[in-house]
């Protein structure tokens, strides 16, 4: 008997001893085990292996039950044969159980930190997950890290690595980076695995972990290239551009150098047309369509600057064409009935989320102004909200409405974690930083209540900004009051919002009956 037949003999015996299964199930498993042995023998396999497992799962019927039974067989054979095979997602077919806290504590009594290469990977992963759980993470966050660590462990086992080796872990990171760059891995999956790996290394080096942000390693550029970028930024400042605009140009400049693989100033002289085409492809992949209309002109200006300063042998700016698409403006609004339904639903969500949604609904505040709202911007004695708008840097005073004030007060008194940040709305779990956006919250509520905005597909807080303007226009509130409520300074900013006044726009239409008729005859 060869190795495959010996392993299958053990599998048949284990199947027969399955006391917790009914006789019909045992018979069905027996049939699939025979099919696996026959498949392996007919295809020249003498021992269990990853290829045999993969081929068998894909063989035969594509029905759900049939595939499920073939996977059961493969998992049993892998367990008996100890082949440490992987499933189609890269996880071990037979994932190990994590060690208990007592087992981990007893194991690491014999070690000092930083760990050497004799520490078992599974013990280290178990210990790291206990450190993450002690940081008051939510069950969902903990589950994401656990899944990431099980994938990392599966990768390590498949590469015959059983003990801690930081160099091997960095190889894992490079492998995942390659999958992400080639589109085989989603960005959020790549980021959670990268962070999980950083935490694992930190625990291995220090024996503990406290929540903090891991900063990405900086791209090291040649000193001459840094001077070129600094000179360009200086010219931007001389044009009296806003700081946010200058930072955007700096960000695009650095991204371009990375995409073009430029490490030093001499590399710029080697740029050819194919490099610019590759740059455009990467820019399109990185940014959304709405962002491209801003990014492309910046790329064009930077390329022109590099040519005019003699850093490039050709003027490649002509190759950068702003993407053309039909420009239209259909502001997304919600109906009055949907707004009332949404307000009624607010009692079922947290105080924080109630306050955020009411700030958007009642005032039409921008997402950024809600997220950046600070304690000193609420005057409880005068019942006012006084903010400096993030987008325009313009001061805005609004009345503190009863339901908004009550929601914020309830959040601060009953729900908000204690921390030193000046911002009112913070994350629900550590680290307690201010929230970055209210879009996901708003989008989830829209989906929960089956609310579909009119005139568009928007699901963020800006929907309420447009909806508020629509309500005010319907009430024939003067334009100046609407402008002041929105915090606008430039009259041109109001044009998009006034397009919601369909009745007045209709009165501006020309009478089409006169088209094609000579009035002078």
N, C-alpha and C positions, 0 to 999 in steps of 0.2 A: 504493500500500500504506500502511495506517495503522501506527501505532507498534507495536501488538500483533502484526501480521503480520510486521513486520521482526524483532521480538524472537524470534518463533517460528521464523523462518527460521534464525536463528543456533542456536537450540536443536536443531532437526532436524539441523543439520550437526555439532554437538557430539556428539549421540547416535550418529551414524554413525561418528564417529572414536573411539568408546569401544573401544579395542583390548583392554582387560582384561575385557570382557564377552562372553559367548557370543552367537551370532547370535539365538537364541530370545529372550534378554533384550532385545537391541537392538530386535527386532521388536515386542516387547510395549511397550517404552517409546515406540516410534514411534506405536503405536496410541493410547496415552494422551496423547501430545502432540497428536495430531490431535483427540482428544476435547476437550482443553482449548481449542484454537483454535476448534473448532466451538461449544463451550459459550459462550465469550466473545463470539463474533460473534453468536450467536443471542440473547444477552441484552444486546446493545447496548454492550459494552465495546470501546473503541478502543485502550486501552493497559493494561498490567498494573497492578494495584493490590491493596490489602489485601482489599477486598470481593470482588473476582473470585477471589482465592485461597480465601477462606473459603467462598464459595458453591460452588466447584468441589469442594472436599474433602468437603462435605456432600452433594453430588449423587451419584446412582447407587447402586451396591451398597454395603451396609454390611459386606461381608466384609472380613476382616483384610487379605488380599492386595490387594484393590481399593483400600482406603483407603491402604495403604502405597505403592502405585504412584501414586495421585493426589498424595500428599504429595511423592513424588520429583519429579514434574513441577513442582509449585509451587515447590519448592526450587530447581530448575534455572532456571526462569523468573525467579525473584527474583534469583538470582545474576547472570544475564545482564543483566537490566533495572536492577539496583542500586536496587531499590525499598525495601530495608531493612524488609521485612514481618516481622510477628511470628507465632509459632505460638499455639496456644490457651492456652499457659501464660505468654505474655508475653515469651518469648525470641526473639531474632532467628532467622529461618529459617536463615540462614547466619552462624553465630557466627564472629568473627575468631579467629585464632591469637594467643596472647599473645606479647609480645616476649621475646627471650632476655635474660638478665642483662647480656650484653655490649652489646646494643642499647640497653637501658634506661640503663646507665651512661653510654654515649656520648651519649645524648640529653639527659640531665639535667646534663651538664657545662656546657651553655650557660644553665642556669637557676640562680637563687638562691632560697632558701626564706625566707619563704612564697612560694608560687607565685602568678603573676599569671594572668589569664584567657587566656593564649596557650598554656598547657601542654595537650598532647593527653590526653584522658581515658583512652585505651587504654594509653598509656605510663605514666600515673599508676597505673592499676589493676595493671598488670604489676609496677611497682616496689613497690606496696603488698603484693602477694602474696609477693614475694621477702622483704620484711620480716617477714611473718607466718611464712613457712617457716623463717626464721632463729631464730624463737622456740621451736624444737624442738616444734612442734605435731605431732600425729599426722596420719597420712595422711587419716583420716576428717575431722578438724577442718579441715584445709587444703582438702579437697574441698568441704566445706560453704561455706567462705568464697569459694572459687572460683566456685561456683554462684551465690552471692549477688551477687558482683561482675559476673558475666555478665548477670544479670537487671538490675542497676543500669545497666550499659552499654547493654543493649537498650532500657531505658526512656529513657535520655538520647538515644540515636540516634533513637528514635521521636518525640522532642520536639525534634528538630533541634538538639541540643546536642552539640558535638564537643570543646569545650575546657572546662577546669576553671572551674566557677562555683559557689561555695558556696551562693549563694542558690537556684540551681536544684536542688542536692542537697537542700536543706531542703524544697523543694517536693515532691521525690520522697518524703521522709519523711512529709510530711503526707498524700500520696496513699496510702501504705501504711498509715498510721494509720487513715484512713477505711475502707480495706478490712478492717482488723482489727476496727474498732468495729462494722462492719456484718456481721461473720461470714463475710466472703469470704476471709479469710486466717487460717491457723492461727497460734497464739501463738508457737510455736517458730520458724516461718518469719519472722514479723514481727521477733522479737528478734534473729535472726542477721543480717537485713538492716540493722536499726538499728545493731547493733554494727559491722558491716562499713562502714557509712557513716561512723560516728564515727572509725574507724581511718583511712579514706581521707582525711578532713578533717585528722586529726592529722598524717599523713604529708605532706600538701600544705602544712601550715603549718610543720612542723619538719624535714622531710626524713628522719625516722626514726620508729620505733615500738617501744616496749617494753611487754610485756604488763601490763595493769592493768585494774581494774574501772572502767567508765564509770558514774558515779552519775546517776540520773535527775534531771532538773531539778525543783526544789522548786516546789510550788504556792504562789504568793504570795497571801496572804489579807490582808484589811483588818486593821489593828491592833486595832480593836474586836472583830472576830471571833476573833482570836487570844486576846484576853483572856477571851472567853466560854469557849473551849476550855480555857484554862489554869485558869479557875475551876472548871470541871467536873472536870478532872483532880485539882485540889486536894481537892475533895469526895470523890473516889475514894480518895485517900491517907488521908483522915480515917476511912474505913471499914475501915482495916487490911487492904486487899486486897494480894495478892502483886504484885510488880513486873510480872511477865508479864501478869497480868490487867489492870493499869492500862494497860500498853502496848497490849493488845488493844483496850481501850475507846478509846484515843487514835487507833489505826489506823482503827477503825470510824467514829469521829467525823469524821476527815479525809475518809474515803471518802464519807461521806454528803454532806459539803459539796461534794465534786467532782461526785457524781451529781446533786445538786440544783442545780448550777451557782450555788452561793452564793459570792460573792466578798467581800461585806461584810455587816455585821450587819443593815442595813436590808433586805437581800434576803430574810431569814427571814420578814419580815412579809408578803411577797408569795406565800408558799408556799400552794398550793391542793391539793385532793384529787387532781387529776390528776398533780401533781408527786410525791405520795407513791406513787401507783400505778406511776409510772415508776421511782421509787426501788426499789420491791419487785422490779420486773422486772429491773433491773440487778443487784440483790443476788443474785437467783436464778441469773442468768447467771454471776456471778463466783464463787460459792461452791458447794461440793458439798452434797448433801443432809445428810450427817453434820455439816457445818460450820454449816448453817442453824439447827440447833437451838440453837447457841450464839450466832450472829450476830443472829438475830431479837429475842431478849430484850434484847440490848444496844441495838439500834436503837429498840426500844420505850421503853426507859428514857431514852435521849437525847432523843427527841421529847417525852416527858413533862417532862423537866427544862427544855427550851426553852420549853414552854408555861407551866410553873409560874413561870419567871423572867420571863415577859412578852415573850419574844423572838418567839413565834408567837401569832397571833390565835386559833388553834383548837388543841384537843388532838387531834392526829393519831395519838397512840399506840394508840388503839382500832382503827385500821385495820391495825395490824401484828399478825397472828395467827401464832402458832407453827405451822409445818407439822405436820399430823397424819399419822402412818404407824404401822403395826403394829410395836410395839416387841418385838423378839425378840433372843435372844442364842444364837447357835450358833457357838461358838468353832471356828475352823479349826485342825485338827491334821493331822499326817501320820502314816501308819502306820509301824510299826517297820521293815518291809521297805524302805519308801521312804527312811527315814532312813539305813539302812545303805547303800542304793544311792547316796545323796547323798554320804555320807562317803567312799565308795570313789572317787567322781568328783573329790573335792577335789585329788587328786594331779595332775590334768590342768589345773588353773588356777593363776594366779599366787599367790605367797606371801602377798601382801596380801589377796587374796580368800579364800584358805584360812583365814587368821587371823580375818577378819571372820565367816565362816560358822561357824567353830568356837566363837567367843565367843557367837554366837546359839544354836547347838545345845546346847553343854555347860552354859551358865549361864542361858539364856533371857533374856539382857540385852536391854533396849530398844534400838531403833535409835539413839536420841539418845545413850545411854550408850556405845555402841560408837564412834560418830562422834567423841565428845568425849573418848575415852580418851587420857590424857597419859602421858608418860614417867615422871613422878614418882609415878604411880598404880600402877606395877608394882614390887613388892619382890622382886627376883630372889634375894636372900639368904634370905628367909623363905618364898619360893614363895607369894606372896599378891598378889591384885589388890585395891586399896583405892580405891574411887571414891565421889564424892559424886553421887548420882543427879540427873540433869538435871530430871526431872519433879517429884520430891518434895523435892529438896535434902537427902535423908537419906543418911547415911554407910553404906556397905555394904562388907564384907570378904568375899572369896571365895578359895578355894584356887586356886593357879595349877597347873592340870592339865598333865601332860607334853606332850600333843599340842598344846594351846593355846600353851604357852610356846615349844615348838619352832617352831611356825608364825610366831609374832610375831618370834622371834629370827632366823629365816631371812629374813623380810621386811626387818628392820632391817639385817642384814648384807649381803644380796645384791641388794636390789631398790629400797629406798626412796631417792628422790633426796635430795641434801643440801640442807637449808634450815633456817631458824631457828625454825620453828613448834614449839610444845611438844606439838602433837597427833601421835599416832603414825600414824594413817591419813590420807594426803593424796592429792590427785589425781595421776594418772600423768603429766600434762603440765602445763606452766606455765599459769597461776600455781599454785604449789604450796600451795594452801590445803587445809585439812582437808576431808574429804568431807562432804557435806551429808546423805546418806542412803544406806543399804545396800539400799533397796527394789529398785532396778533390777537390782542384782547378784543378789539372791535370786530375783526374778521370772524373770530369764533362765535361771537354773539349773533352776528348776521346769519351764520350757517345754522346755529342752534334754533333760531326763530324763523328760519327760512325767509329772510328778508332779502329781496332783490332790488337794488337801487334802480331808479328810473334814469334813463338816458346814458347809462354806462355800466361799468363793471367794478367801480371803486368799492372798497370795503374798509378803508381807513377812516380816521377821524375827520379828514377833509370833506367827507360826504356831509357831515353835520354843518360844516362851514358854508357849503353851498346851499344846504337845506334851510339854514337860518336866513340867508339872504333871500331865498325864494319866499319864505313866510313874510319877511319884512316888506318885500316888493308887493306881494299880494295885499298887504295891509296899507299900501300906498305911503309907507314911511319915506320921508325925503332922502334923496341920495346922500346928502352930506352926513346925515345921522348914521346911515349904513356904513359910509366910508370911515367915520370916526369909530364906530363899533368894531370894525374889522382891524383897526389900527393901521390903515393904509395912509401913506403920505403922497405917493405918486398917483395921479389921477388915472394914468394908463392901467394901473393894476386893477381898477374897478371895472374896466370894459368887459372882461370875461364874465364877471359876476352879473353885470347888468344885462347880459345876453339871456339871462333867465326870465327877464321881464317880457314874456312873449307877446302880451297884449300891446305894449308900446312899440315893440319891434314890428308888429303886424301893421301898425298905422303908418310906418315908414315905407312900406312897400309901394312900388310904382304900379300904376294901373296898366295891366298887360293888354287891355283891349285896344290901346292906341299903337301897339307895336305893328309895324308894317303898313300903316295908313299915312298917306301924305296929307299933312295938315295945311299945306299952303295951296292946295288946289281946290 
